[in-house]
Amino acid sequence: MKRKNLYFIAVFLPLLVWSCKGEDLPDLIPPPPTPSGQEGGGGGGGDTPPAWEANRGQVVRPSAGNGWTVSTVRKGITYYAYSGKDAVTGVNQEAFAIDLDLSNPNYTVALTHTIPAAVTSDVYKDNKAIVAMNAGYEAGSIFIKIGGSTKSAIPNTQISDTGVPNWKSEAAFFCDGVRNVSIAKAGDLIRPYKAPDEYQALVTKQRNFYMQRQDKFIISSAPMLLDDYNPVGETYIDNTINNWSSLNSEHPQYHQRKRHPRTAVALTHDNHLILFVVDGRTTISNGMSAKELTQFLVKYFNPQYALNMDGGGSTAMCVEGQGNAETHLVNKPCDSGGRADKQRARDTHFVILEAQ
């Protein structure tokens, strides 16, 4: 018994003396380390926010110089053009953007649906638009609602006849035909993306989500690039896939990893709509992957939400007073067929119009 008492005194007497000195007791068991936040597209852990949280609420626009030119199209509509070796991709790029202040009552935003399909410059001309830009993928893969009427409700669970599960409708652009605009996902995002075993059920869920929305205009697309500042476009690709170059060109792990001409739509914290295109497949402009497009938008515009649209040969933007004197096409579409300016006819377009 005496030995036990001596052991108790030997262990706890120093702690008692430490406490009497007015200092905190040392931890007998070290606490577990606080988990750190994930970088890039991951969510935060513990008390450490993810790195992208620092961008929240920050208003960013390019300044003239360092490859950028900036001009006013009309009051509340700014045109940006970039040409040079971009710091994000490290290669030559030619990119173009429109910044529309959605609080300006002089303009409206809408989607057009044209059957038969039309090139962007014709849509620009026929709608007497201030700006026109290509929008959606093939109608069979996406949801399209125009003026309150559903034109396509994701009829195909696969991409055309490729056998690739349909991945092209994870989020959508919504608007009321005036200036109320939003970009939202149709459910939890899959990152890195892999078609679930029950991909037909996923498409059904997405279709039902869009059918229940009351918005006058809807067009779905993928991948989501920015979701409330979270750069989810950075993590869309599964970097563990080594044979991606042998995949079908419509496979998402090929489609979004490779550099292509790109089209995107975005919304900023200060209620501005960004329409964006970048050319590709040339030495003058290499194009971007989904990850690079996400990083480029964050660096130069820092949108709260952003969505990748149809790209490649479909990428085209017309701007009043800019570009080609006849067509007002500002970029150089890479499609090889059709008209002399090589635009590809598409059935859906974004347009910015003068308010009536």
C-alpha positions in Angstrom: 0.0 0.0 0.0 2.8 2.4 0.9 4.4 1.8 -2.6 1.1 2.7 -4.3 0.8 5.9 -2.3 4.4 6.8 -3.1 3.7 6.2 -6.8 0.6 8.4 -6.7 2.6 11.2 -5.1 5.4 10.9 -7.6 3.1 11.1 -10.6 0.6 13.8 -9.5 2.6 16.0 -7.1 4.5 17.8 -10.0 1.1 18.5 -11.7 -0.3 20.0 -8.5 2.8 22.2 -8.1 2.5 23.3 -11.8 -1.2 24.2 -11.3 -0.3 26.2 -8.1 2.0 28.3 -10.2 -1.0 29.7 -12.1 -0.1 28.0 -15.4 -2.2 25.6 -17.5 -1.7 21.9 -16.9 0.2 20.2 -19.8 -1.9 17.7 -21.8 -1.4 14.2 -20.6 -2.5 12.9 -24.1 -1.6 15.2 -27.1 -4.8 16.2 -29.0 -5.2 14.8 -32.5 -4.0 17.2 -35.3 -6.6 19.4 -36.9 -7.3 18.1 -40.4 -6.3 20.6 -43.1 -8.6 21.9 -45.8 -8.3 20.3 -49.2 -6.9 22.4 -52.0 -8.5 23.0 -55.4 -11.9 21.4 -55.8 -12.2 19.7 -52.4 -14.3 20.8 -49.5 -12.8 22.2 -46.3 -11.9 20.1 -43.3 -11.7 21.1 -39.6 -11.1 24.8 -39.0 -9.0 25.3 -42.1 -11.0 26.6 -45.1 -10.1 25.4 -48.6 -7.8 27.7 -50.6 -10.6 28.8 -53.0 -12.5 30.4 -50.1 -10.2 33.3 -50.3 -11.8 34.2 -53.6 -15.3 34.6 -52.1 -16.8 38.0 -52.9 -13.7 39.3 -54.7 -14.6 41.3 -57.8 -12.0 40.7 -60.5 -11.7 42.0 -64.1 -8.8 42.2 -66.5 -7.0 45.5 -67.0 -5.8 46.7 -70.4 -2.3 45.5 -71.1 -0.4 42.3 -70.7 -2.2 40.8 -73.7 -5.7 42.3 -72.8 -7.6 44.9 -74.6 -10.7 46.4 -73.0 -13.5 48.4 -74.7 -17.1 49.5 -74.0 -19.7 48.1 -76.3 -22.5 50.1 -74.7 -22.9 51.4 -71.2 -23.0 48.3 -68.9 -21.5 46.0 -71.5 -17.7 45.6 -71.6 -15.7 43.6 -74.2 -12.5 41.9 -73.3 -10.0 40.4 -75.7 -6.8 38.5 -74.9 -4.0 37.5 -77.2 -0.7 36.1 -76.1 1.1 33.4 -74.0 -1.2 32.9 -71.1 0.2 32.5 -67.6 -2.4 29.8 -66.7 -1.9 27.5 -69.7 1.7 28.5 -70.6 0.8 28.5 -74.3 -0.7 30.9 -76.9 -4.3 31.7 -76.5 -6.9 34.0 -78.1 -9.9 34.6 -75.8 -12.9 36.9 -75.8 -15.4 37.8 -73.1 -18.4 40.0 -72.7 -19.3 41.4 -69.2 -22.9 42.5 -68.9 -24.1 44.4 -65.8 -27.4 42.6 -65.1 -28.7 45.6 -63.1 -28.8 47.7 -66.2 -32.5 47.9 -67.4 -31.5 48.7 -71.0 -30.8 45.0 -71.8 -32.4 41.6 -71.7 -30.8 38.1 -71.8 -32.4 35.2 -73.5 -31.8 31.9 -75.4 -32.7 31.2 -79.0 -33.8 27.9 -80.5 -33.4 27.7 -84.3 -34.7 24.9 -86.5 -33.0 24.3 -88.9 -29.8 25.2 -87.0 -28.2 28.6 -87.8 -24.7 30.0 -87.5 -24.0 32.6 -84.7 -23.6 35.6 -87.0 -27.1 34.9 -88.6 -28.6 34.6 -85.1 -26.9 37.9 -84.2 -28.3 39.6 -87.3 -31.8 38.0 -87.2 -32.4 38.9 -83.6 -30.8 42.4 -83.9 -28.7 41.3 -81.0 -25.9 43.3 -79.2 -24.1 40.0 -78.5 -24.7 36.4 -79.6 -22.8 33.3 -78.6 -23.3 29.6 -79.2 -24.8 27.6 -76.4 -25.8 24.0 -76.1 -24.5 20.6 -77.1 -26.6 18.4 -79.4 -30.3 18.5 -78.4 -30.5 14.8 -77.7 -28.1 15.1 -74.8 -29.4 18.2 -73.0 -32.5 19.9 -71.6 -33.7 22.9 -73.6 -36.6 25.2 -72.6 -37.3 28.3 -74.7 -39.9 30.9 -73.7 -41.6 28.5 -71.4 -41.8 25.7 -73.9 -39.7 22.5 -73.5 -37.8 21.7 -76.8 -35.7 18.8 -75.5 -35.9 16.9 -72.2 -32.6 14.9 -72.3 -34.1 12.1 -74.5 -30.9 10.2 -74.8 -29.2 8.3 -72.0 -26.1 7.9 -74.2 -24.2 10.4 -76.3 -25.6 10.0 -79.9 -24.6 6.4 -81.1 -21.3 6.3 -79.3 -22.4 4.1 -76.3 -20.9 6.7 -73.9 -23.2 7.3 -71.0 -24.8 10.8 -71.2 -22.8 13.2 -69.0 -23.8 16.5 -70.5 -26.5 17.8 -68.2 -25.1 18.0 -64.7 -26.0 21.8 -64.4 -27.8 24.5 -66.3 -28.2 28.1 -67.2 -31.6 29.6 -66.2 -33.1 32.9 -67.0 -36.5 34.7 -67.2 -35.9 36.4 -70.5 -35.2 39.7 -68.8 -32.2 39.9 -66.5 -32.8 37.4 -63.7 -30.1 34.8 -64.4 -28.7 31.8 -62.5 -26.5 28.8 -62.9 -27.2 25.7 -60.8 -26.4 22.0 -60.6 -29.1 19.4 -60.9 -27.8 17.3 -58.0 -24.5 16.4 -56.3 -21.6 16.7 -58.6 -19.4 13.6 -59.3 -15.7 14.5 -58.9 -13.6 13.1 -60.5 -16.4 12.2 -63.0 -17.3 8.6 -63.6 -20.7 7.5 -64.9 -22.5 5.7 -62.2 -23.6 2.1 -62.8 -27.2 3.3 -62.9 -26.5 6.2 -65.3 -30.0 6.0 -66.7 -31.4 6.8 -63.3 -29.0 9.8 -63.0 -30.3 11.2 -66.4 -33.9 10.6 -65.2 -33.2 12.5 -62.0 -31.6 15.4 -63.9 -34.6 15.5 -66.3 -37.1 15.6 -63.5 -35.1 18.4 -61.8 -35.3 20.6 -64.9 -38.9 19.7 -65.6 -39.9 21.0 -62.2 -38.2 24.4 -62.7 -40.4 27.3 -63.5 -37.8 29.3 -65.4 -38.8 30.6 -68.8 -35.4 29.6 -70.4 -33.2 26.6 -69.5 -30.3 25.0 -71.1 -28.3 22.2 -69.4 -24.6 21.5 -69.9 -21.4 20.1 -68.4 -19.1 20.3 -66.7 -19.9 22.8 -64.0 -16.7 24.8 -63.6 -17.4 27.0 -60.5 -20.0 26.2 -57.9 -20.2 29.0 -55.3 -16.5 29.7 -55.9 -15.5 26.0 -55.5 -13.5 25.2 -58.7 -15.1 21.9 -59.4 -14.0 22.1 -63.0 -10.4 21.5 -61.8 -11.3 18.0 -60.5 -13.6 16.8 -63.2 -10.8 14.7 -64.8 -9.6 11.5 -63.2 -5.9 11.7 -63.4 -5.4 8.0 -62.6 -6.7 7.1 -66.1 -3.6 6.6 -68.2 -5.2 5.4 -71.4 -7.5 8.4 -71.9 -6.1 9.3 -75.4 -7.5 6.0 -76.7 -11.0 6.7 -75.3 -13.9 7.7 -77.6 -13.8 11.4 -78.3 -17.2 11.9 -76.6 -16.0 10.1 -73.4 -15.9 12.8 -70.7 -12.4 11.8 -69.6 -11.1 12.5 -73.1 -13.5 15.3 -74.0 -12.7 17.5 -70.9 -9.0 16.6 -70.6 -7.9 17.6 -74.1 -7.4 21.2 -75.1 -10.2 22.5 -77.3 -11.9 25.7 -78.3 -14.2 26.5 -75.3 -17.4 28.3 -74.6 -18.5 29.2 -71.1 -21.1 31.2 -69.2 -20.5 32.6 -65.7 -22.0 34.8 -63.0 -20.1 37.1 -60.7 -20.6 38.2 -57.1 -21.6 41.7 -58.3 -24.4 40.4 -60.5 -22.6 40.5 -63.9 -23.0 37.9 -66.6 -19.8 36.7 -68.3 -20.0 35.2 -71.8 -16.6 33.7 -72.7 -15.0 31.9 -75.7 -11.4 30.8 -76.4 -10.2 29.6 -79.8 -8.1 26.5 -80.2 -6.5 23.8 -82.3 -4.1 26.4 -83.9 -0.6 27.7 -83.1 -2.1 31.1 -82.4 -4.6 29.7 -79.9 -4.2 26.2 -78.4 -7.4 26.0 -76.5 -8.0 24.8 -73.0 -8.9 21.8 -71.0 -11.8 22.0 -68.5 -9.2 22.5 -65.7 -7.4 25.2 -67.5 -10.7 27.0 -68.4 -11.7 26.9 -64.8 -8.3 28.4 -63.7 -8.4 31.1 -66.4 -11.9 32.2 -65.4 -10.9 32.3 -61.7 -7.7 34.3 -62.4 -9.3 37.0 -64.7 -13.0 37.1 -63.7 -13.4 35.2 -60.4 -17.0 34.1 -61.1 -19.1 32.7 -58.3 -20.7 30.2 -60.8 -19.5 29.1 -64.2 -20.6 26.4 -66.7 -18.9 24.9 -69.7 -21.0 24.9 -72.8 -20.6 23.3 -76.3 -17.1 24.0 -77.6 -14.8 22.8 -80.4 -16.0 23.9 -83.9 -19.2 25.3 -82.3 -17.4 28.1 -80.4 -18.4 31.4 -81.8 -19.2 34.9 -80.5 -20.5 38.0 -82.3 -20.3 41.5 -80.6 -21.7 44.8 -81.8 -18.9 47.0 -83.2 -16.2 44.4 -82.9 -14.5 41.7 -85.0 -15.4 41.1 -88.6 -17.0 44.2 -90.2 -19.7 42.2 -91.8 -20.5 39.4 -89.4 -19.2 41.0 -86.1 -17.6 37.6 -85.4 -14.8 38.2 -82.9 -13.1 34.8 -82.8 -11.9 32.4 -85.5 -14.0 29.2 -85.3 -12.0 26.1 -86.2 -14.8 24.1 -87.9 -13.8 23.1 -91.5 -17.1 23.1 -93.2 -19.9 25.4 -94.3 -19.4 29.1 -94.8 -16.3 31.1 -95.6 -16.0 32.2 -92.0 -16.2 28.6 -90.9 -19.0 28.9 -88.4 -20.9 25.8 -87.4 -24.7 25.9 -87.5 -26.1 25.3 -84.0 -29.7 25.2 -82.7 -29.2 27.2 -79.5 -27.6 30.5 -78.8 -27.2 33.1 -76.0 -28.3 36.6 -77.0 -28.1 40.0 -75.3 -30.8 42.2 -76.6 -31.8 45.8 -76.3 -34.8 46.0 -73.9 -38.1 46.8 -75.6 
